[in-house]
Amino acid sequence: QVQLVESGGGLVQPGGSLRLSCVASGMILDLPTKGWYRQAPGKERELVARFQGFTLNYAESVVGRFTFSSDNAKAMHFLQMNSLTPEDTGVYYCYAENSRGKPYWGQGTQVTVSS
């Protein structure tokens, strides 16, 4: 089993920045896929960033503004979010997947972009 815990959400003004963190515990040695998803009010959950193998993908709407990174030694991954807009508001979920395709989700952290 794997547990994921996010932190770093909050309220920020348009144009501001936030950094989300996710720490994994449990069977962390078999997590080749990591990423972030988000769910805006009234919308379906969507991919924000996903790292699998040597491939890193971003949602088109965040390219150039958001950056995924990871620290495998600490079993953590991060999402640096810059130039935030109100359209980025939502609950952000940490995600990981083991080599057999089993997904794991964090509990979510709220990001609100508003003046």
Secondary structure, DSSP 8 states (H G I E B T S, - for coil): -EEEEEE--EEE-TT--EEEEEEEEESTTS--EEEEEEE-TTS--EEEEEEETTEEEE-GGGTTTEEEEEEGGGTEEEEEE-S--GGG-EEEEEEEE-TT--EEE---EEEEE--
